[in-house]
């Protein structure tokens, strides 16, 4: 299997006032292309921090991360932006939708920045919203949608980019169980089509869909990250 991400001795801390709060400790991890990787652990275990580092949302403090053989800290910001724009799709726990845009416009926004032609944008928007059962709500703005619907718009936005990797922070947190199952099945099917899926979750339901389960506790990867491979 081809290595997609290689993490070597990653450590990361946050400063609050005069205090330093460690989030990750010497994490070593390999994620191969085509995996559906689930990261589990209690609140504060470092799950979101690890996703943010893999997704180039936060700068790495200690250690090295390689993506497709490139050391991410060694490439310039322009190249990082290209990776964020075309290769990485991120589903945020807090949605990060634009309040002034409709559901369809939120999904289309980053496609415009990618330079996707108009006709193709419209098609991708429709297909992505249909995939999360929200096409009938395409003209509604976020404040007109429930929390679960806003989460599904965020998922549709990531799908529409057609990235090589989808990173999702608690993607089922705001969803009822039936909708959560449908979203996890959708992600699993995308994985079967060749995309790499990396999610963090407290939801035990997600274990049924992942090809590998990693456990973080107090910022440390447990059992070498090989637990529950299936």
N, C-alpha and C positions, 0 to 999 in steps of 0.2 A: 504493500500500500504506500502511496505517495504521502510524505509528510507535508501537511499544510501549515500548521503552526508548530513551532518548537520554542518552548519557554525554558530558559536556563537561569536558575537561581534568582527568580524574581522576588524582590521584597519591595514593599510600598507602605508608606505611612502618611497620615494626615496630621496637620498641625492645627490646633485650636487654642488660640492665645499662646501661652507658654508651654502648653502640654502637647506631647507627640503621641498619637494613637496609631499603633501598628495595625495594618490591614492584611498584609500578606507577608509570609516568612519563607524565603528560600524555596519557592515553588518551581518544580521541574515537571514539565508536561509536554507530551507529544500528542497532537491531534492530526489525524490523517484525513485526507480528502474523502468526502462522501460519508463521514460519520454523522450520526445523530447523537451528540454528546450532551448529557444532562449533568449540570453541576448542582449538587444539593448541599445543604448545611443550614444551621440556624441563622437567624438574623445577626448581622455583624461578623459573619464568618469570612467575609471577603469575596463573596460570589459576584456582587455587582462591580467591585473593583477589578477583578480579573477580567470580566467582560469588557469593561471600559478600556483596559489596557490592550486587549486583543483588538478592539474596535477603533483604536487610535483616538479615543475620546480624551484620555488622560495621558500625560507624558510619563514614561517609565523612569523610575528613580534609580533602581538597582537591578542588575541582571541584564539579560538579553532576550529579545523576542525576534524570531525569524518567521517570515511569512513567505511561502513559496521559495524558500532558500535565501531571501533577502533579509538582512538585519534591519529591522524597522528604524532603529535609532540612527542608522548610518545614511538614510536617504533624506533628501531635502523635503521641505514642507509642500512643495508643488507635487511631488510624487506621492506624498501621503494623502493629499487632497484627491488625487486621481484614484487611489485605492479606496478612499471613503466613498467617492462618488460612484464608482463602477463595480467594485469588487465586494464591498461590505454593505450589508443591509442591517440596520439596527432597529429593534423594537424596544422602546423605552417603557418602563413600568409606569411612568407619569405621562405617557402618550406623546407629549411635545407636539401637539397639533396647533395650527394657526387658527385662532378664534374667528378671524374675519373671512376665512375661506370655507367653502362647503366641503363635504366629505370628498367629493370627486376632485375638487381643486387641491385639497391637501394631498391626495394621492398623486396628482399630476405634477405638483410643484417641483419635485426633484428630477422628474423626467425632463422637464424643460431645461433644467441646469445641465442635464446629461447631453442635451442636444438631440433628443429623440424627436423625429418628425411628428407633426401634428396628428396625422391619421393613426400612426402607430401608438402615440400617447393615448389617444381616445380608446383604442382597442385594449391597451394594457390596463387602463383605468377600469374599464367595464369588466374585463376578465377578473381583475383582482378583487373588486367589490362584489362581484357575483360569487367568487370563491369563499368569501366570508359572509355571504348572505346579506349584503347591505346595498345592493344596487338600487332598490326601491327608496333608499334614504340618501341617495347621492347628492341631493340639493340641500340637505340640512347642514347647518353649521354645528360645531362641536357642542355648544351650549344647548342645542335642541336634541342631543343624543344622550342616552344613558351611559354610565361608565363602561359597561360591557361593549356597547356599540362604539364608543370612542376607542377602546382597545382594539376592536376589529378594524377600524379605519387605520390605526397605526400599523397593524399587521398587513393590511392591504397595501399600504404605502411601501413597506419593505418588499413585498412580493412583486410589486410593479417594477421595481428597479432591476429585477432579474439578476441579483448579485450571485457571486460564487459562494458566498458565506452569509448566512443569516444568524445574527447574534440577538438573543431575546432575553430581556430581564423580566422574569415573572410574567410571561405572556398570557397565562390563564388566571391571573390573580383576581381580575374583575369579572370573570365569566362564570355562568352557571355550569354545572357539570356536563350537561349535554353539549353546550357550545364549546366547552373546554376540550371535550373529546374530539369534536369535529375539527377544531384548530390543530390539535396535536396530530390527528390523522393527516391533515393537510400538510403539515410540516414533514411528517414521515414520508408522505408521497413525494414531496419535493426532494427529500434526501435520496429516495429511490431513483429520481431522475438525474442525480449527480451533484446536487447542491450539498454543502456542508451546513449542518444545523448545530448551533451551540446555544443552549438555553440554561438559565438559572431558574430554579423553582423550589418552592416548599411543597408543591402539589404531588402527593404520592402517585396520583394518576399518571403523571408524566413518565414514571418508570416503565410503564407498559409499552411505551412508544420509542424509547431511546435505545440505541445500540450499545451505549456505554454510560455508566453512571459514575461520576466522580464525587467525592465527598470532601468538603472543606470544613475544618473546625479550627477556630481561633487563628485563621489565616494560613493554616498548614494543610497541605493535601494529604489525605489519609490513604494508607495502603498503596502508595505509589501511583494512585490514580487508575488502578486497574480493576477496582471492585465492580462486580455486577456486569461484566461484559457478557453480552448475549446476542 
